[in-house]
């Protein structure tokens, strides 16, 4: 296990709030990767993909940048 992973695990045990935040951020990163992969598979620009899913391009950009 990496130093960072050890550090996170150690601090999660001390601070349950950190565990919740870590889990939420992990899910956000997973969603961003899935969204980017979908867009790449469809070979669409952010704007095209945003229109495809019915969201503003700025929303897609914010999710992917996370």
CHARMM-style PDB file with segment names, atoms N, HN, CA, C and O in Angstrom:
ATOM      1  N   UNK     1       0.847  -1.173   0.000  1.00  0.00      PROA
ATOM      2  CA  UNK     1       0.000   0.000   0.000  1.00  0.00      PROA
ATOM      3  C   UNK     1       0.893   1.236   0.000  1.00  0.00      PROA
ATOM      4  O   UNK     1       1.923   1.266   0.672  1.00  0.00      PROA
ATOM      5  N   UNK     2       0.494   2.247  -0.751  1.00  0.00      PROA
ATOM      6  HN  UNK     2      -0.343   2.223  -1.297  1.00  0.00      PROA
ATOM      7  CA  UNK     2       1.294   3.457  -0.866  1.00  0.00      PROA
ATOM      8  C   UNK     2       1.240   4.286   0.422  1.00  0.00      PROA
ATOM      9  O   UNK     2       0.381   4.087   1.280  1.00  0.00      PROA
ATOM     10  N   UNK     3       2.168   5.198   0.521  1.00  0.00      PROA
ATOM     11  HN  UNK     3       2.866   5.360  -0.176  1.00  0.00      PROA
ATOM     12  CA  UNK     3       2.206   6.090   1.678  1.00  0.00      PROA
ATOM     13  C   UNK     3       0.896   6.858   1.801  1.00  0.00      PROA
ATOM     14  O   UNK     3       0.355   6.997   2.898  1.00  0.00      PROA
ATOM     15  N   UNK     4       0.385   7.356   0.676  1.00  0.00      PROA
ATOM     16  HN  UNK     4       0.824   7.243  -0.215  1.00  0.00      PROA
ATOM     17  CA  UNK     4      -0.852   8.136   0.691  1.00  0.00      PROA
ATOM     18  C   UNK     4      -2.026   7.272   1.140  1.00  0.00      PROA
ATOM     19  O   UNK     4      -2.840   7.705   1.956  1.00  0.00      PROA
ATOM     20  N   UNK     5      -2.117   6.055   0.610  1.00  0.00      PROA
ATOM     21  HN  UNK     5      -1.456   5.703  -0.053  1.00  0.00      PROA
ATOM     22  CA  UNK     5      -3.197   5.150   1.006  1.00  0.00      PROA
ATOM     23  C   UNK     5      -3.124   4.842   2.497  1.00  0.00      PROA
ATOM     24  O   UNK     5      -4.148   4.822   3.181  1.00  0.00      PROA
ATOM     25  N   UNK     6      -1.925   4.605   2.995  1.00  0.00      PROA
ATOM     26  HN  UNK     6      -1.094   4.621   2.439  1.00  0.00      PROA
ATOM     27  CA  UNK     6      -1.751   4.361   4.437  1.00  0.00      PROA
ATOM     28  C   UNK     6      -2.180   5.574   5.253  1.00  0.00      PROA
ATOM     29  O   UNK     6      -2.867   5.441   6.266  1.00  0.00      PROA
ATOM     30  N   UNK     7      -1.773   6.744   4.808  1.00  0.00      PROA
ATOM     31  HN  UNK     7      -1.215   6.852   3.986  1.00  0.00      PROA
ATOM     32  CA  UNK     7      -2.121   7.989   5.493  1.00  0.00      PROA
ATOM     33  C   UNK     7      -3.639   8.170   5.542  1.00  0.00      PROA
ATOM     34  O   UNK     7      -4.197   8.497   6.589  1.00  0.00      PROA
ATOM     35  N   UNK     8      -4.295   7.956   4.410  1.00  0.00      PROA
ATOM     36  HN  UNK     8      -3.842   7.691   3.559  1.00  0.00      PROA
ATOM     37  CA  UNK     8      -5.751   8.107   4.351  1.00  0.00      PROA
ATOM     38  C   UNK     8      -6.430   7.113   5.280  1.00  0.00      PROA
ATOM     39  O   UNK     8      -7.308   7.490   6.056  1.00  0.00      PROA
ATOM     40  N   UNK     9      -6.032   5.850   5.209  1.00  0.00      PROA
ATOM     41  HN  UNK     9      -5.318   5.545   4.579  1.00  0.00      PROA
ATOM     42  CA  UNK     9      -6.649   4.829   6.058  1.00  0.00      PROA
ATOM     43  C   UNK     9      -6.459   5.144   7.537  1.00  0.00      PROA
ATOM     44  O   UNK     9      -7.383   4.979   8.333  1.00  0.00      PROA
ATOM     45  N   UNK    10      -5.269   5.593   7.905  1.00  0.00      PROA
ATOM     46  HN  UNK    10      -4.517   5.726   7.258  1.00  0.00      PROA
ATOM     47  CA  UNK    10      -4.983   5.924   9.295  1.00  0.00      PROA
ATOM     48  C   UNK    10      -5.868   7.077   9.771  1.00  0.00      PROA
ATOM     49  O   UNK    10      -6.403   7.042  10.879  1.00  0.00      PROA
ATOM     50  N   UNK    11      -6.017   8.083   8.937  1.00  0.00      PROA
ATOM     51  HN  UNK    11      -5.583   8.112   8.037  1.00  0.00      PROA
ATOM     52  CA  UNK    11      -6.801   9.253   9.330  1.00  0.00      PROA
ATOM     53  C   UNK    11      -8.300   9.012   9.254  1.00  0.00      PROA
ATOM     54  O   UNK    11      -9.062   9.639   9.989  1.00  0.00      PROA
ATOM     55  N   UNK    12      -8.734   8.119   8.383  1.00  0.00      PROA
ATOM     56  HN  UNK    12      -8.115   7.609   7.786  1.00  0.00      PROA
ATOM     57  CA  UNK    12     -10.152   7.760   8.330  1.00  0.00      PROA
ATOM     58  C   UNK    12     -10.572   7.106   9.641  1.00  0.00      PROA
ATOM     59  O   UNK    12     -11.672   7.353  10.136  1.00  0.00      PROA
ATOM     60  N   UNK    13      -9.713   6.285  10.195  1.00  0.00      PROA
ATOM     61  HN  UNK    13      -8.819   6.084   9.793  1.00  0.00      PROA
ATOM     62  CA  UNK    13     -10.024   5.631  11.471  1.00  0.00      PROA
ATOM     63  C   UNK    13     -10.181   6.656  12.585  1.00  0.00      PROA
ATOM     64  O   UNK    13     -10.987   6.469  13.497  1.00  0.00      PROA
ATOM     65  N   UNK    14      -9.418   7.731  12.513  1.00  0.00      PROA
ATOM     66  HN  UNK    14      -8.763   7.882  11.773  1.00  0.00      PROA
ATOM     67  CA  UNK    14      -9.477   8.772  13.543  1.00  0.00      PROA
ATOM     68  C   UNK    14     -10.654   9.718  13.352  1.00  0.00      PROA
ATOM     69  O   UNK    14     -11.167  10.289  14.314  1.00  0.00      PROA
ATOM     70  N   UNK    15     -11.079   9.879  12.094  1.00  0.00      PROA
ATOM     71  HN  UNK    15     -10.662   9.415  11.312  1.00  0.00      PROA
ATOM     72  CA  UNK    15     -12.074  10.900  11.781  1.00  0.00      PROA
ATOM     73  C   UNK    15     -13.137  10.343  10.840  1.00  0.00      PROA
ATOM     74  O   UNK    15     -12.913  10.297   9.630  1.00  0.00      PROA
ATOM     75  N   UNK    16     -14.271   9.925  11.353  1.00  0.00      PROA
ATOM     76  HN  UNK    16     -14.454   9.962  12.336  1.00  0.00      PROA
ATOM     77  CA  UNK    16     -15.326   9.358  10.513  1.00  0.00      PROA
ATOM     78  C   UNK    16     -15.831  10.324   9.437  1.00  0.00      PROA
ATOM     79  O   UNK    16     -16.266   9.889   8.371  1.00  0.00      PROA
ATOM     80  N   UNK    17     -15.776  11.618   9.709  1.00  0.00      PROA
ATOM     81  HN  UNK    17     -15.422  11.971  10.576  1.00  0.00      PROA
ATOM     82  CA  UNK    17     -16.196  12.609   8.712  1.00  0.00      PROA
ATOM     83  C   UNK    17     -15.282  12.540   7.490  1.00  0.00      PROA
ATOM     84  O   UNK    17     -15.745  12.670   6.357  1.00  0.00      PROA
ATOM     85  N   UNK    18     -14.008  12.339   7.718  1.00  0.00      PROA
ATOM     86  HN  UNK    18     -13.632  12.234   8.638  1.00  0.00      PROA
ATOM     87  CA  UNK    18     -13.058  12.205   6.621  1.00  0.00      PROA
ATOM     88  C   UNK    18     -13.406  10.996   5.754  1.00  0.00      PROA
ATOM     89  O   UNK    18     -13.286  11.055   4.531  1.00  0.00      PROA
ATOM     90  N   UNK    19     -13.831   9.915   6.373  1.00  0.00      PROA
ATOM     91  HN  UNK    19     -13.929   9.867   7.367  1.00  0.00      PROA
ATOM     92  CA  UNK    19     -14.211   8.716   5.624  1.00  0.00      PROA
ATOM     93  C   UNK    19     -15.360   9.022   4.680  1.00  0.00      PROA
ATOM     94  O   UNK    19     -15.354   8.590   3.527  1.00  0.00      PROA
ATOM     95  N   UNK    20     -16.340   9.761   5.163  1.00  0.00      PROA
ATOM     96  HN  UNK    20     -16.345  10.112   6.100  1.00  0.00      PROA
ATOM     97  CA  UNK    20     -17.490  10.123   4.326  1.00  0.00      PROA
ATOM     98  C   UNK    20     -17.064  11.021   3.167  1.00  0.00      PROA
ATOM     99  O   UNK    20     -17.499  10.821   2.033  1.00  0.00      PROA
ATOM    100  N   UNK    21     -16.223  12.000   3.445  1.00  0.00      PROA
ATOM    101  HN  UNK    21     -15.869  12.163   4.366  1.00  0.00      PROA
ATOM    102  CA  UNK    21     -15.722  12.906   2.405  1.00  0.00      PROA
ATOM    103  C   UNK    21     -14.885  12.151   1.372  1.00  0.00      PROA
ATOM    104  O   UNK    21     -15.000  12.385   0.169  1.00  0.00      PROA
ATOM    105  N   UNK    22     -14.051  11.252   1.856  1.00  0.00      PROA
ATOM    106  HN  UNK    22     -13.957  11.061   2.833  1.00  0.00      PROA
ATOM    107  CA  UNK    22     -13.203  10.458   0.962  1.00  0.00      PROA
ATOM    108  C   UNK    22     -14.066   9.596   0.038  1.00  0.00      PROA
ATOM    109  O   UNK    22     -13.797   9.500  -1.160  1.00  0.00      PROA
ATOM    110  N   UNK    23     -15.092   8.979   0.593  1.00  0.00      PROA
ATOM    111  HN  UNK    23     -15.311   9.057   1.565  1.00  0.00      PROA
ATOM    112  CA  UNK    23     -15.978   8.137  -0.210  1.00  0.00      PROA
ATOM    113  C   UNK    23     -16.705   8.976  -1.263  1.00  0.00      PROA
ATOM    114  O   UNK    23     -16.826   8.556  -2.414  1.00  0.00      PROA
ATOM    115  N   UNK    24     -17.185  10.150  -0.877  1.00  0.00      PROA
ATOM    116  HN  UNK    24     -17.086  10.491   0.058  1.00  0.00      PROA
ATOM    117  CA  UNK    24     -17.888  11.020  -1.831  1.00  0.00      PROA
ATOM    118  C   UNK    24     -16.962  11.457  -2.962  1.00  0.00      PROA
ATOM    119  O   UNK    24     -17.351  11.428  -4.129  1.00  0.00      PROA
ATOM    120  N   UNK    25     -15.763  11.854  -2.628  1.00  0.00      PROA
ATOM    121  HN  UNK    25     -15.447  11.878  -1.680  1.00  0.00      PROA
ATOM    122  CA  UNK    25     -14.817  12.278  -3.665  1.00  0.00      PROA
ATOM    123  C   UNK    25     -14.417  11.121  -4.573  1.00  0.00      PROA
ATOM    124  O   UNK    25     -14.227  11.301  -5.776  1.00  0.00      PROA
ATOM    125  N   UNK    26     -14.291   9.944  -3.991  1.00  0.00      PROA
ATOM    126  HN  UNK    26     -14.445   9.798  -3.013  1.00  0.00      PROA
ATOM    127  CA  UNK    26     -13.969   8.768  -4.791  1.00  0.00      PROA
ATOM    128  C   UNK    26     -15.071   8.493  -5.814  1.00  0.00      PROA
ATOM    129  O   UNK    26     -14.788   8.179  -6.970  1.00  0.00      PROA
ATOM    130  N   UNK    27     -16.324   8.612  -5.383  1.00  0.00      PROA
ATOM    131  HN  UNK    27     -16.554   8.867  -4.443  1.00  0.00      PROA
ATOM    132  CA  UNK    27     -17.455   8.429  -6.306  1.00  0.00      PROA
ATOM    133  C   UNK    27     -17.481   9.512  -7.376  1.00  0.00      PROA
ATOM    134  O   UNK    27     -17.798   9.232  -8.532  1.00  0.00      PROA
ATOM    135  N   UNK    28     -17.151  10.744  -7.002  1.00  0.00      PROA
ATOM    136  HN  UNK    28     -16.893  10.971  -6.062  1.00  0.00      PROA
ATOM    137  CA  UNK    28     -17.105  11.839  -7.970  1.00  0.00      PROA
ATOM    138  C   UNK    28     -16.049  11.582  -9.041  1.00  0.00      PROA
ATOM    139  O   UNK    28     -16.279  11.836 -10.223  1.00  0.00      PROA
ATOM    140  N   UNK    29     -14.905  11.083  -8.627  1.00  0.00      PROA
ATOM    141  HN  UNK    29     -14.718  10.876  -7.667  1.00  0.00      PROA
ATOM    142  CA  UNK    29     -13.836  10.775  -9.583  1.00  0.00      PROA
ATOM    143  C   UNK    29     -14.265   9.641 -10.505  1.00  0.00      PROA
ATOM    144  O   UNK    29     -14.037   9.698 -11.713  1.00  0.00      PROA
ATOM    145  N   UNK    30     -14.884   8.617  -9.938  1.00  0.00      PROA
ATOM    146  HN  UNK    30     -15.070   8.572  -8.957  1.00  0.00      PROA
ATOM    147  CA  UNK    30     -15.373   7.506 -10.763  1.00  0.00      PROA
ATOM    148  C   UNK    30     -16.382   7.995 -11.794  1.00  0.00      PROA
ATOM    149  O   UNK    30     -16.329   7.589 -12.955  1.00  0.00      PROA
ATOM    150  N   UNK    31     -17.304   8.866 -11.377  1.00  0.00      PROA
ATOM    151  HN  UNK    31     -17.347   9.196 -10.434  1.00  0.00      PROA
ATOM    152  CA  UNK    31     -18.310   9.403 -12.301  1.00  0.00      PROA
ATOM    153  C   UNK    31     -17.652  10.228 -13.399  1.00  0.00      PROA
ATOM    154  O   UNK    31     -18.057  10.149 -14.559  1.00  0.00      PROA
ATOM    155  N   UNK    32     -16.655  11.009 -13.051  1.00  0.00      PROA
ATOM    156  HN  UNK    32     -16.326  11.073 -12.108  1.00  0.00      PROA
ATOM    157  CA  UNK    32     -15.961  11.823 -14.045  1.00  0.00      PROA
ATOM    158  C   UNK    32     -15.265  10.956 -15.082  1.00  0.00      PROA
ATOM    159  O   UNK    32     -15.306  11.257 -16.275  1.00  0.00      PROA
ATOM    160  N   UNK    33     -14.628   9.886 -14.636  1.00  0.00      PROA
ATOM    161  HN  UNK    33     -14.595   9.641 -13.667  1.00  0.00      PROA
ATOM    162  CA  UNK    33     -13.930   8.976 -15.551  1.00  0.00      PROA
ATOM    163  C   UNK    33     -14.933   8.284 -16.475  1.00  0.00      PROA
ATOM    164  O   UNK    33     -14.694   8.165 -17.677  1.00  0.00      PROA
ATOM    165  N   UNK    34     -16.042   7.833 -15.917  1.00  0.00      PROA
ATOM    166  HN  UNK    34     -16.236   7.929 -14.941  1.00  0.00      PROA
ATOM    167  CA  UNK    34     -17.069   7.166 -16.729  1.00  0.00      PROA
ATOM    168  C   UNK    34     -17.623   8.132 -17.764  1.00  0.00      PROA
ATOM    169  O   UNK    34     -17.782   7.770 -18.930  1.00  0.00      PROA
ATOM    170  N   UNK    35     -17.915   9.353 -17.349  1.00  0.00      PROA
ATOM    171  HN  UNK    35     -17.786   9.648 -16.402  1.00  0.00      PROA
ATOM    172  CA  UNK    35     -18.443  10.358 -18.269  1.00  0.00      PROA
ATOM    173  C   UNK    35     -17.450  10.643 -19.395  1.00  0.00      PROA
ATOM    174  O   UNK    35     -17.834  10.718 -20.562  1.00  0.00      PROA
ATOM    175  N   UNK    36     -16.186  10.800 -19.044  1.00  0.00      PROA
ATOM    176  HN  UNK    36     -15.875  10.739 -18.096  1.00  0.00      PROA
ATOM    177  CA  UNK    36     -15.157  11.066 -20.054  1.00  0.00      PROA
ATOM    178  C   UNK    36     -15.016   9.876 -21.014  1.00  0.00      PROA
ATOM    179  O   UNK    36     -14.883  10.066 -22.222  1.00  0.00      PROA
ATOM    180  N   UNK    37     -15.046   8.670 -20.484  1.00  0.00      PROA
ATOM    181  HN  UNK    37     -15.154   8.515 -19.502  1.00  0.00      PROA
ATOM    182  CA  UNK    37     -14.954   7.479 -21.335  1.00  0.00      PROA
ATOM    183  C   UNK    37     -16.143   7.388 -22.284  1.00  0.00      PROA
ATOM    184  O   UNK    37     -15.982   7.041 -23.454  1.00  0.00      PROA
ATOM    185  N   UNK    38     -17.340   7.702 -21.780  1.00  0.00      PROA
ATOM    186  HN  UNK    38     -17.471   7.984 -20.830  1.00  0.00      PROA
ATOM    187  CA  UNK    38     -18.525   7.674 -22.635  1.00  0.00      PROA
ATOM    188  C   UNK    38     -18.390   8.680 -23.769  1.00  0.00      PROA
ATOM    189  O   UNK    38     -18.663   8.373 -24.930  1.00  0.00      PROA
ATOM    190  N   UNK    39     -17.966   9.881 -23.413  1.00  0.00      PROA
ATOM    191  HN  UNK    39     -17.745  10.131 -22.470  1.00  0.00      PROA
ATOM    192  CA  UNK    39     -17.806  10.937 -24.420  1.00  0.00      PROA
ATOM    193  C   UNK    39     -16.769  10.539 -25.460  1.00  0.00      PROA
ATOM    194  O   UNK    39     -16.971  10.749 -26.656  1.00  0.00      PROA
ATOM    195  N   UNK    40     -15.665   9.969 -25.009  1.00  0.00      PROA
ATOM    196  HN  UNK    40     -15.500   9.799 -24.037  1.00  0.00      PROA
ATOM    197  CA  UNK    40     -14.626   9.516 -25.933  1.00  0.00      PROA
ATOM    198  C   UNK    40     -15.131   8.388 -26.828  1.00  0.00      PROA
ATOM    199  O   UNK    40     -14.859   8.378 -28.028  1.00  0.00      PROA
ATOM    200  N   UNK    41     -15.868   7.436 -26.248  1.00  0.00      PROA
ATOM    201  HN  UNK    41     -16.089   7.443 -25.273  1.00  0.00      PROA
ATOM    202  CA  UNK    41     -16.407   6.322 -27.040  1.00  0.00      PROA
ATOM    203  C   UNK    41     -17.367   6.808 -28.117  1.00  0.00      PROA
ATOM    204  O   UNK    41     -17.417   6.251 -29.214  1.00  0.00      PROA
ATOM    205  N   UNK    42     -18.127   7.849 -27.794  1.00  0.00      PROA
ATOM    206  HN  UNK    42     -18.086   8.300 -26.903  1.00  0.00      PROA
ATOM    207  CA  UNK    42     -19.075   8.417 -28.760  1.00  0.00      PROA
ATOM    208  C   UNK    42     -18.395   9.389 -29.725  1.00  0.00      PROA
ATOM    209  O   UNK    42     -19.008   9.864 -30.681  1.00  0.00      PROA
ATOM    210  N   UNK    43     -17.129   9.674 -29.462  1.00  0.00      PROA
ATOM    211  HN  UNK    43     -16.631   9.289 -28.685  1.00  0.00      PROA
ATOM    212  CA  UNK    43     -16.337  10.601 -30.282  1.00  0.00      PROA
ATOM    213  C   UNK    43     -17.043  11.950 -30.435  1.00  0.00      PROA
ATOM    214  O   UNK    43     -17.206  12.475 -31.537  1.00  0.00      PROA
ATOM    215  N   UNK    44     -17.455  12.488 -29.282  1.00  0.00      PROA
ATOM    216  HN  UNK    44     -17.323  12.062 -28.387  1.00  0.00      PROA
ATOM    217  CA  UNK    44     -18.156  13.768 -29.252  1.00  0.00      PROA
ATOM    218  C   UNK    44     -17.330  14.808 -28.514  1.00  0.00      PROA
ATOM    219  O   UNK    44     -16.545  14.488 -27.622  1.00  0.00      PROA
ATOM    220  N   UNK    45     -17.524  16.047 -28.903  1.00  0.00      PROA
ATOM    221  HN  UNK    45     -18.162  16.307 -29.628  1.00  0.00      PROA
ATOM    222  CA  UNK    45     -16.941  17.147 -28.142  1.00  0.00      PROA
ATOM    223  C   UNK    45     -17.752  17.304 -26.858  1.00  0.00      PROA
ATOM    224  O   UNK    45     -18.819  16.707 -26.711  1.00  0.00      PROA
ATOM    225  N   UNK    46     -17.240  18.107 -25.936  1.00  0.00      PROA
ATOM    226  HN  UNK    46     -16.373  18.592 -26.055  1.00  0.00      PROA
ATOM    227  CA  UNK    46     -18.000  18.351 -24.713  1.00  0.00      PROA
ATOM    228  C   UNK    46     -19.364  18.957 -25.043  1.00  0.00      PROA
ATOM    229  O   UNK    46     -20.377  18.582 -24.454  1.00  0.00      PROA
ATOM    230  N   UNK    47     -19.378  19.889 -25.979  1.00  0.00      PROA
ATOM    231  HN  UNK    47     -18.555  20.194 -26.458  1.00  0.00      PROA
ATOM    232  CA  UNK    47     -20.633  20.549 -26.351  1.00  0.00      PROA
ATOM    233  C   UNK    47     -21.615  19.552 -26.960  1.00  0.00      PROA
ATOM    234  O   UNK    47     -22.797  19.556 -26.614  1.00  0.00      PROA
ATOM    235  N   UNK    48     -21.139  18.706 -27.856  1.00  0.00      PROA
ATOM    236  HN  UNK    48     -20.179  18.703 -28.137  1.00  0.00      PROA
ATOM    237  CA  UNK    48     -22.009  17.696 -28.462  1.00  0.00      PROA
ATOM    238  C   UNK    48     -22.541  16.734 -27.406  1.00  0.00      PROA
ATOM    239  O   UNK    48     -23.722  16.388 -27.406  1.00  0.00      PROA
ATOM    240  N   UNK    49     -21.658  16.307 -26.506  1.00  0.00      PROA
ATOM    241  HN  UNK    49     -20.698  16.588 -26.506  1.00  0.00      PROA
ATOM    242  CA  UNK    49     -22.061  15.381 -25.458  1.00  0.00      PROA
ATOM    243  C   UNK    49     -23.072  16.033 -24.522  1.00  0.00      PROA
ATOM    244  O   UNK    49     -24.041  15.393 -24.113  1.00  0.00      PROA
ATOM    245  N   UNK    50     -22.855  17.293 -24.184  1.00  0.00      PROA
ATOM    246  HN  UNK    50     -22.068  17.812 -24.517  1.00  0.00      PROA
ATOM    247  CA  UNK    50     -23.783  18.025 -23.323  1.00  0.00      PROA
ATOM    248  C   UNK    50     -25.172  18.077 -23.955  1.00  0.00      PROA
ATOM    249  O   UNK    50     -26.175  17.851 -23.278  1.00  0.00      PROA
ATOM    250  N   UNK    51     -25.229  18.372 -25.239  1.00  0.00      PROA
ATOM    251  HN  UNK    51     -24.414  18.555 -25.790  1.00  0.00      PROA
ATOM    252  CA  UNK    51     -26.517  18.377 -25.941  1.00  0.00      PROA
ATOM    253  C   UNK    51     -27.140  16.987 -25.929  1.00  0.00      PROA
ATOM    254  O   UNK    51     -28.351  16.848 -25.763  1.00  0.00      PROA
ATOM    255  N   UNK    52     -26.324  15.970 -26.102  1.00  0.00      PROA
ATOM    256  HN  UNK    52     -25.339  16.082 -26.237  1.00  0.00      PROA
ATOM    257  CA  UNK    52     -26.775  14.576 -26.125  1.00  0.00      PROA
ATOM    258  C   UNK    52     -27.435  14.175 -24.801  1.00  0.00      PROA
ATOM    259  O   UNK    52     -28.457  13.489 -24.794  1.00  0.00      PROA
ATOM    260  N   UNK    53     -26.841  14.610 -23.674  1.00  0.00      PROA
ATOM    261  HN  UNK    53     -26.011  15.168 -23.679  1.00  0.00      PROA
ATOM    262  CA  UNK    53     -27.391  14.242 -22.365  1.00  0.00      PROA
ATOM    263  C   UNK    53     -28.325  15.304 -21.791  1.00  0.00      PROA
ATOM    264  O   UNK    53     -28.890  15.117 -20.714  1.00  0.00      PROA
ATOM    265  N   UNK    54     -28.488  16.405 -22.500  1.00  0.00      PROA
ATOM    266  HN  UNK    54     -28.030  16.556 -23.376  1.00  0.00      PROA
ATOM    267  CA  UNK    54     -29.422  17.437 -22.071  1.00  0.00      PROA
ATOM    268  C   UNK    54     -28.950  18.306 -20.927  1.00  0.00      PROA
ATOM    269  O   UNK    54     -29.752  18.763 -20.113  1.00  0.00      PROA
ATOM    270  N   UNK    55     -27.637  18.537 -20.863  1.00  0.00      PROA
ATOM    271  HN  UNK    55     -26.985  18.166 -21.524  1.00  0.00      PROA
ATOM    272  CA  UNK    55     -27.056  19.386 -19.820  1.00  0.00      PROA
ATOM    273  C   UNK    55     -26.211  20.472 -20.470  1.00  0.00      PROA
ATOM    274  O   UNK    55     -25.762  20.307 -21.604  1.00  0.00      PROA
ATOM    275  N   UNK    56     -25.987  21.586 -19.766  1.00  0.00      PROA
ATOM    276  HN  UNK    56     -26.353  21.721 -18.845  1.00  0.00      PROA
ATOM    277  CA  UNK    56     -25.098  22.612 -20.309  1.00  0.00      PROA
ATOM    278  C   UNK    56     -23.658  22.093 -20.430  1.00  0.00      PROA
ATOM    279  O   UNK    56     -23.230  21.244 -19.648  1.00  0.00      PROA
ATOM    280  N   UNK    57     -22.935  22.600 -21.397  1.00  0.00      PROA
ATOM    281  HN  UNK    57     -23.283  23.290 -22.032  1.00  0.00      PROA
ATOM    282  CA  UNK    57     -21.546  22.200 -21.596  1.00  0.00      PROA
ATOM    283  C   UNK    57     -20.724  22.503 -20.354  1.00  0.00      PROA
ATOM    284  O   UNK    57     -19.811  21.748 -20.021  1.00  0.00      PROA
ATOM    285  N   UNK    58     -21.032  23.589 -19.668  1.00  0.00      PROA
ATOM    286  HN  UNK    58     -21.774  24.202 -19.939  1.00  0.00      PROA
ATOM    287  CA  UNK    58     -20.279  23.955 -18.468  1.00  0.00      PROA
ATOM    288  C   UNK    58     -20.423  22.890 -17.372  1.00  0.00      PROA
ATOM    289  O   UNK    58     -19.484  22.654 -16.612  1.00  0.00      PROA
ATOM    290  N   UNK    59     -21.575  22.261 -17.290  1.00  0.00      PROA
ATOM    291  HN  UNK    59     -22.338  22.453 -17.907  1.00  0.00      PROA
ATOM    292  CA  UNK    59     -21.786  21.196 -16.314  1.00  0.00      PROA
ATOM    293  C   UNK    59     -20.903  20.000 -16.621  1.00  0.00      PROA
ATOM    294  O   UNK    59     -20.280  19.429 -15.726  1.00  0.00      PROA
ATOM    295  N   UNK    60     -20.854  19.623 -17.899  1.00  0.00      PROA
ATOM    296  HN  UNK    60     -21.360  20.087 -18.626  1.00  0.00      PROA
ATOM    297  CA  UNK    60     -20.022  18.500 -18.309  1.00  0.00      PROA
ATOM    298  C   UNK    60     -18.556  18.813 -18.013  1.00  0.00      PROA
ATOM    299  O   UNK    60     -17.827  17.959 -17.507  1.00  0.00      PROA
ATOM    300  N   UNK    61     -18.129  20.021 -18.323  1.00  0.00      PROA
ATOM    301  HN  UNK    61     -18.721  20.715 -18.734  1.00  0.00      PROA
ATOM    302  CA  UNK    61     -16.744  20.419 -18.072  1.00  0.00      PROA
ATOM    303  C   UNK    61     -16.404  20.349 -16.591  1.00  0.00      PROA
ATOM    304  O   UNK    61     -15.328  19.878 -16.226  1.00  0.00      PROA
ATOM    305  N   UNK    62     -17.308  20.812 -15.734  1.00  0.00      PROA
ATOM    306  HN  UNK    62     -18.182  21.195 -16.031  1.00  0.00      PROA
ATOM    307  CA  UNK    62     -17.059  20.782 -14.293  1.00  0.00      PROA
ATOM    308  C   UNK    62     -16.935  19.363 -13.769  1.00  0.00      PROA
ATOM    309  O   UNK    62     -16.100  19.079 -12.910  1.00  0.00      PROA
ATOM    310  N   UNK    63     -17.762  18.480 -14.287  1.00  0.00      PROA
ATOM    311  HN  UNK    63     -18.440  18.710 -14.986  1.00  0.00      PROA
ATOM    312  CA  UNK    63     -17.708  17.076 -13.836  1.00  0.00      PROA
ATOM    313  C   UNK    63     -16.415  16.416 -14.284  1.00  0.00      PROA
ATOM    314  O   UNK    63     -15.759  15.734 -13.497  1.00  0.00      PROA
ATOM    315  N   UNK    64     -16.050  16.611 -15.528  1.00  0.00      PROA
ATOM    316  HN  UNK    64     -16.583  17.164 -16.168  1.00  0.00      PROA
ATOM    317  CA  UNK    64     -14.858  15.937 -16.078  1.00  0.00      PROA
ATOM    318  C   UNK    64     -13.573  16.476 -15.461  1.00  0.00      PROA
ATOM    319  O   UNK    64     -12.611  15.726 -15.300  1.00  0.00      PROA
ATOM    320  N   UNK    65     -13.538  17.740 -15.118  1.00  0.00      PROA
ATOM    321  HN  UNK    65     -14.320  18.349 -15.249  1.00  0.00      PROA
ATOM    322  CA  UNK    65     -12.329  18.353 -14.574  1.00  0.00      PROA
ATOM    323  C   UNK    65     -12.037  17.868 -13.162  1.00  0.00      PROA
ATOM    324  O   UNK    65     -10.879  17.884 -12.746  1.00  0.00      PROA
ATOM    325  N   UNK    66     -13.025  17.446 -12.427  1.00  0.00      PROA
ATOM    326  HN  UNK    66     -13.966  17.433 -12.765  1.00  0.00      PROA
ATOM    327  CA  UNK    66     -12.834  17.004 -11.043  1.00  0.00      PROA
ATOM    328  C   UNK    66     -11.721  16.059 -10.923  1.00  0.00      PROA
ATOM    329  OT1 UNK    66     -11.426  15.590  -9.825  1.00  0.00      PROA
TER     330      UNK     66
END
